[in-house]
Amino acid sequence: MTRLSVNINKVATLRNARGGNAPDLLQVATDLQSYGAQGITIHPRPDERHIRYSDARELPAVVHTEFNIEGNPNPKFIELVLAVKPDQVTLVPDAVDALTSDAGWDTIQHQSHLQAIIKTFKEAGIRTSIFVDPVLEMVEGAKATGTDRIELYTESYARHYHEDRDAAIAPYIAAAEKANALGLGINAGHDLSLDNIAYFAKNIPELLEVSIGHALICESLYLGFENVVPLYLQKLQ
């Protein structure tokens, strides 16, 4: 079964809005795992507008499933990941002022840059994944970086799902088949939801993990974490 990692950035956004510790990020991470989440994902950004670097250092005390840290590998991020040593690091080419992730890596143009960073993380015993668009050349380029996995950027799939889901998923199937042939593990994330996740998981061969944040938090406003997490697990079976 595809594993579910819950991105808790939006929980941190809510906490930061009032300047206190409600909701308690560590307690939320603990509870999500008790409800069935198989991993916790965070994406600290340089301005710490949601996840703080201190959060990243405190979370290992309560994350007993899989801890995944996403972000643009600037020097501060690299230092953080090497200090925390999560189970997985996912490299994302975010601009400093990006509202959210909006593109995968150009794995050809940035190949040598990624090779050096990935080598550093793998030498520290941290599994690596890199954010890529569903483009065969980018998947092939990812293989050359030495990464363990790719994370397919699924915004396009989600945006076009209701127009023509077969057409929306076609490039992702091709990218996944290429990744499997190259021996790369496959993760996916961005705008996946209860509405579109089952069709995606059913059609992507050897999908190892999905990272869900914004949609899951929004759905939980109505249904609650304790109900939403099992609903995702059912759809991923």
Secondary structure, DSSP 8 states (H G I E B T S, - for coil): --EEEEE-HHHHHHHHHHTS--S-HHHHHHHHHHTT--EEEE---TT-SSS-HHHHHHGGGT--S-EEEEE---HHHHHHHHHH--SEEEE----TT-SS------TTTTHHHHHHHHHHHHHTT-EEEEEE-S-HHHHHHHHHHT-SEEEEE-HHHHHHTTT-HHHHHHHHHHHHHHHHHHT-EEEEESS--TTTHHHHHHHSTTEEEEEE-HHHHHHHHHH-HHHHHHHHHHHH-
